[in-house]
Amino acid sequence: MSWWRLLWETEWKGILLGRWVIAVILLIGGYFVARLCARLLSRLLYLALGKAREDITREELHRLMRPAWLFPLFLLAAYGAGSIVHFLHLPEKSISWISRVFEALALLAMGLLGSRFLAVLETILAAQYQRAGETYKLQLVHPLFTIGRVVLFLLVGFLMLEHTLKLNVAPFFTTLGLGGLAVALAAQETLQHFIGALAIFADKPFQIGDIIRLDPQTIGTIEKIGLRSTHIRTFDNHLLVIPNKRLADSPLENLSRTPHRRVIFRIGVLYSTPLSVLEQLITELRAALSELPFLAHPPSVYFTNFQDSALEITIIAFVRMDYRESPEAEPPPIFYFQDKIAWTILRTVRRYEKHTGFAFPTRTLHIQSLPQMHAPISEATGDGQ
């Protein structure tokens, strides 16, 4: 018996071997054709992106879209192979179920294609925000697109139930609406924080790395902006997790976007300081501080008050927050400027230590001598008389 007669006269599972071989050849051929078509479609999509090609490479685009191209194309090849061999001469009921399965897989392929398009858009937006330095937007991109993909596949799942299993999904949507209302009422505060995150995303009051002051006790660096809360690292290395609703509703000061920061020092010198020395000290403090390279303009140095134990001198200086010791160095923290100013003040005052110095709380007690008594004081008796 020749191999040709073996194929067309021998049955397996009630179906001729020749039909099995044709179906397998069509599936294998369809897979390789699908791979070629997927590569071609990826190149066409890459050319159609235009300016967005700067934010995604052709290889990255093909990696993201390859499953979306292969699955529907291979599904089309499988359906074509089954149609050519008439679904292997299966019973009518089985053919009807196979057609429903193919319809469901086609809906799934459409959902996969939409999901991959969202992934491409997410990659492009992430690259744009990364290049622009908008890291707070970068953190919100992935969660929002993940929510979008979940909603997309939920819709595909409902369509599959309706078209494949012939189920009425209207009650599901009604139940989902009631359940969504219950969840919204139960998670009202969480939704407010999420809306606060969107407000921060739109208004852009700060970004990761900025130093903000929320109140006099809350000053720190933004470490993370999430969908519910924002993480702030204080100067004493404590991590504060603040709900986004509070940040969106409260006035705050972005210290990193302030070009000049004010630094105030109040010092006290001795009351015994001669007037000429006090005037000369103030003049020399102005001159010494003006030589610091990070000051925005000459400092203000004034004799401002009479304290309990000192003559008060107030120094007000504005420092440039974009100052760098070298072009490659990072801008120093505010403590760097305070340190330099404090050392300058200390050295200047110490040069006048023969005539004055830093005052500290003192108290002078004056004792006046008692007047002499002309009459002698008689001894008191036991009963006080």
PEDA-V949940 format. One line per field, one symbol per residue. ss: DSSP state (H for helix, E for strand, L for the rest). burial: I if it has 24 or more other ideal C-beta (glycine too) atoms within 12 Angstrom, else O. A space follows every 10 residues. Layout:
ss: ???
burial: ???
This chain:
ss: LLHHHHHHHL EELLEEHHHH HHHHHHHHHH HHHHHHHHHH HHHHHHHHLH HHHHHLLHHH HHHHHHHHHH HHHHHHHHHH HHHHLHHHHL LHHHHHHHHH HHHHHHHHHH HHHHHHHHHH HHHHHHHHHH HHLLHHHHHH HHHHHHHHHH HHHHHHHHHH HHHHLLLLLH HHHHHHHHHH HHHHHHLHHH HHHHHHHHHH HHHLLLLLLL EEEEELLEEE EEEEELLLEE EEEELLLLEE EEEHHHHHHL LLEEHHHLLE EEEEEEEEEL LLLLHHHHHH HHHHHHHHHH LLLLELLLLE EEEEEELLLL EEEEEEEEEE LLLLLLLLLL LLLHHHHHHH HHHHHHHHHH LLLLLLLELL LLLLLLLLLL LLLLLLLLLL LLLLL
burial: OOOOOOOOOO OOOOOOOOIO OIIOOIIOOI OOOIOOIIIO IIOOIIOOIO OOOOIIOOOI IIOIIIIIII IIIIIIIIIO IIOOIOIIOO OOOOOOOIOO OIIIIIIIII IIIIIIIIII IIIIIIIOIO OOOIIIIIII IOOIIOOOIO OIOOIIOIOI OOIIOOOOOO OOOOOOOOOO OOOOOOOOOO OOIIIIIIOI IOOOIIIIII IIIIOOOIII IIIIIIIIII IIIOOOOOOI OIIIIIIIOO OIOIIIOOOO IIIIIOIIII OOIOOOIIOO IIOIIIOIIO OIOIIIOOII IOIOOOOOOI IIIIIIIIII IOIOOOOOOO IOOIOIIIOI IOOIIOOIIO OIOOOIIIOO OOOOOOOOOO OOOOOOOOOO OOOOO
